[in-house]
Every structure is written in structure tokens, then in C-alpha cells.
Amino acid sequence: MKNIDNSREHYLKKFRAENRLDDIFPESADMINKTGRQIVEIIKKEDLTYEQAYASLQYAYNLLKYQSNFVKIPKD
């Protein structure tokens, strides 16, 4: 059980940073906000706890990171 608690704490710490989307992605902040709200609605619909939600977000991040290895970047 202690190992599970440590893993949960690790996930929660990874998502502490708050970034202003308007500063980082000014051209797509509205779309990013909309997508984020949709993700939160799915989490609510699934009735996840905060810890489960953060773990799901971490899993999604890791999956996207893995899949990015297979994305082709267009050449200029």
C-alpha cells in the first residue's frame, strides 16, 4: 500500500505547474481550453477521484509521448 501512495504522490506532483495557455499557445488557446473542458467532463462522467483523474492524465500524457515517436513532421 505504501508503494501505491508514493506513486499517487508522484503523479500529483507532476501536475502542479500552472501555465497560462495564452502566453504559451496564443494561436490555439481557445481550442486547448475547449479540449481541456471536454476532458474534465469525461472525468466527471466517469466519476473518477482526483487521484484517479491525475493518473489518467499521466497515462494519456505518456501515451501521447509514445505515439509522438510515430508522427511524421512535414518537410518545408
N, C-alpha and C positions, 0 to 999 in steps of 0.2 A: 504494500500500500504506500509506503514511503517513496518508492520509485515513481509511482503514478503521480503523487503530489509534487515531486520535483519536476516531472515532465510538464505538468499543468502550469506550474510556476514559470517554467522556461517559455512556454507558449505565450503566456500572458505578458511577460516582459518584452517579447519581440514586437508586440503591437502597441506599445506605449507611445511611440513617437507620433506626434500630430503634425501634419504638413498642410499648408494652405495650397489647395489644388490650383487656385487662380494664379499663384506665383510659379508653380511648377509646370502646369499644363494649361496655360491661358486659352489656347485654341480649342481645347476639348474638355474643359472643366464641367460644363453643363452635362455632357454625355457621361462623364465619370461619376458625377453626383447622382444622376438618374440610375445608373447601373448599381451604385452603392446602395441606394434606397431599395432597389429591387432585391438585392442580396439580403438586406436586413428583413424585408418582408418574407422572404423564403425561410429565413432562420426563425422568425416568429411563427410562421405557419407550421413549421416542423416542431415547434415548442422546445427548442434547444435551450439549455442553460447557457450562461455567459461563457463558461469554460468550454462547453461543447462547441459553441459558436466560434470561439477563437481557435480551437483545434481544427474545426472545419475550414476556417480561413487559412490556417497554416498549411493544411493539406492541399487546398486549392492553389496556394502560392507555390508550393513545392511541385505540384503537377504542372502548373504553367511554366515554371522554371525548367522542368524536364522537357516539356513539349517544345519549348523555345529552341531546343537543340535541333529541331526538325523543320523550323521555319526558314524559308528561303528569303533572303533580303534582296529586293530588286536592285539591279545594277543601273547606274546612271547612264 
